[in-house]
Amino acid sequence: MMSNRDRCFLALIVLATFALLAQADRHSPAYLSMDRKVASIESNASNPPSHPQTTTITQDELNAYLSEGGIDIPKGLSDVKIEFSPGTVHASSQVDFDHLSEGHGGGNPIFSALFSGTHDVEADAQASGSNGQGTVTIKTVKLDGVSIPKAALEYLIQHYVKPKYPNAGMTSTFSLPDNIQNAVVQQSQVALTQK
């Protein structure tokens, strides 16, 4: 016969198992795969010297991570989706320009009127990483399906993006995190190499 103590212990094990299963059900398999890959990259970087390791992240994994809370998305952006093709990243999102511009007046009433409210935004950029540095160059941006001219795009970056992200621009260069030396954008995935 089981003692009351044994029954209590068994009940705790069963409850803990259900809690773990319930937590795992909150996220998709793509999210969980991405979460394991992030942990592997961070673990490899935290044990210097990093061992040579290439981690391939699919656009499905990244999109699941974005939509299920793995990354804090700036307020004002929603429904963010990423697609990869060789050397190119395509991003789409709904953007609430009023929220993004809080506390940062645009200065130009015509552009301020155009860039207000919530709109669908798409962007294509060349993206790569080598020698520990990432580079992203914006090629095209569409607002509700209409291409934004370069002058308007520069205004948008200057008045809506730079106040919150001062290093952003048409071309942005930044240090890759976690000892990642190379990033190669391929069809539907990106390969990150740590050295």
C-alpha positions in Angstrom: 0.0 0.0 0.0 1.0 3.6 -0.7 1.4 5.9 2.2 -0.1 9.4 2.2 3.4 10.8 1.7 3.9 8.6 -1.4 0.5 9.6 -2.8 1.3 13.2 -2.3 4.7 12.9 -4.0 3.1 11.0 -6.9 0.4 13.7 -7.3 3.1 16.4 -7.4 5.0 14.5 -10.1 1.8 14.2 -12.2 1.0 17.9 -11.7 4.5 18.9 -12.6 4.4 16.8 -15.7 1.0 18.3 -16.8 2.4 21.8 -16.1 5.4 21.1 -18.4 3.2 19.7 -21.1 0.9 22.6 -20.9 3.8 25.0 -21.2 5.2 23.2 -24.2 1.7 23.4 -25.9 1.8 27.2 -25.7 4.5 27.3 -28.4 4.7 25.7 -31.9 7.3 23.2 -32.8 9.0 26.0 -35.0 9.2 28.2 -31.9 10.7 25.5 -29.8 13.2 24.6 -32.4 14.3 28.3 -32.7 14.4 28.5 -28.9 16.8 25.6 -28.8 19.0 27.1 -31.5 19.2 30.5 -29.7 20.2 28.6 -26.5 22.9 26.7 -28.4 24.3 29.9 -30.0 24.3 31.7 -26.6 25.9 28.7 -24.8 28.6 28.4 -27.4 29.4 32.1 -27.1 29.5 32.1 -23.3 32.2 29.4 -23.2 35.2 31.1 -24.8 36.7 30.3 -27.0 33.6 29.6 -29.1 33.8 26.3 -31.0 33.3 26.6 -34.8 29.5 26.1 -35.2 27.1 26.9 -38.0 23.4 27.2 -37.0 20.8 27.4 -39.7 17.6 29.3 -38.9 14.6 28.9 -41.1 12.2 31.7 -41.8 9.4 29.6 -40.3 11.4 29.3 -37.0 12.1 33.0 -37.0 8.5 34.0 -37.7 7.2 31.7 -35.0 9.7 33.2 -32.6 8.6 36.7 -33.5 4.8 36.0 -33.3 5.0 33.9 -30.1 6.9 36.3 -28.0 10.5 35.1 -28.3 11.6 38.6 -29.3 10.3 41.8 -28.0 8.9 43.6 -31.0 8.9 47.5 -30.7 5.6 48.9 -29.8 3.8 50.1 -32.9 4.7 47.1 -35.0 2.4 44.0 -35.3 2.0 41.0 -37.5 5.8 41.0 -38.4 6.8 38.4 -41.0 10.2 37.7 -42.5 11.1 35.9 -45.7 14.6 35.0 -46.9 16.0 34.7 -50.4 19.6 34.6 -51.4 21.2 37.8 -50.0 17.8 39.4 -49.4 15.4 39.8 -46.5 11.8 40.7 -47.1 9.9 42.0 -44.1 6.3 42.9 -43.7 4.4 44.4 -40.8 1.5 46.5 -39.8 2.9 49.8 -38.5 1.1 52.3 -36.2 3.0 55.5 -37.1 1.2 57.5 -34.5 2.6 55.2 -31.8 6.0 55.1 -33.3 6.2 58.9 -33.5 5.1 59.6 -29.9 7.3 62.4 -28.6 9.0 63.0 -32.0 7.2 65.5 -34.2 7.9 65.0 -37.9 8.1 68.7 -38.7 6.7 68.3 -42.3 2.9 68.5 -42.3 2.5 66.7 -45.6 4.7 63.7 -44.6 3.3 63.7 -41.1 -0.2 63.3 -42.7 1.0 60.5 -44.9 2.8 58.7 -42.1 0.0 58.6 -39.6 -2.4 55.9 -38.6 -1.8 52.2 -39.1 -0.5 50.9 -42.5 0.9 47.8 -44.1 4.6 48.2 -44.7 6.9 45.9 -46.7 10.6 46.3 -47.1 13.3 44.5 -49.1 16.9 44.8 -48.0 20.2 43.2 -48.9 21.7 41.6 -45.8 24.9 39.9 -45.0 27.5 39.4 -42.3 31.2 38.8 -42.4 34.1 39.3 -40.0 31.7 39.8 -37.1 29.9 42.7 -38.8 26.4 42.7 -40.2 25.2 45.0 -43.0 21.7 45.7 -44.0 20.9 48.0 -47.0 17.3 49.0 -47.6 16.4 48.6 -51.3 12.6 49.2 -51.4 9.8 50.0 -49.0 6.1 49.9 -49.8 3.3 51.6 -47.8 -0.1 49.9 -48.4 1.4 48.4 -51.6 2.7 51.7 -53.0 6.5 52.2 -53.4 7.9 55.0 -51.2 10.3 57.3 -53.2 13.8 57.5 -51.8 13.4 61.1 -50.5 10.2 60.2 -48.6 11.9 57.0 -47.3 14.9 59.1 -46.0 12.4 61.4 -44.3 10.7 58.5 -42.7 13.9 57.0 -41.4 15.1 60.4 -40.1 11.9 61.3 -38.3 10.4 58.0 -37.2 13.2 55.5 -36.9 16.4 57.5 -35.9 14.8 59.1 -32.8 14.5 55.7 -31.3 17.3 53.9 -33.2 20.1 56.5 -33.8 22.4 54.1 -35.7 19.7 53.1 -38.3 19.8 54.4 -41.8 19.4 53.3 -45.4 22.5 51.2 -44.8 23.2 50.0 -41.3 26.3 48.3 -40.1 26.4 46.6 -36.7 28.4 44.1 -34.6 27.0 40.6 -34.8 26.2 39.2 -31.4 27.4 36.0 -29.7 30.7 35.6 -31.6 28.8 35.2 -34.9 31.4 35.9 -37.6 29.3 35.2 -40.7 25.7 35.4 -41.7 24.6 34.2 -45.1 21.0 34.7 -46.2 19.9 31.8 -48.3 16.6 30.6 -49.7 14.1 30.4 -46.8 16.9 30.4 -44.2 20.0 32.1 -42.8 23.2 30.4 -41.8 25.0 31.9 -38.8 28.6 30.8 -38.2 30.4 31.2 -34.9 34.2 30.9 -34.7 
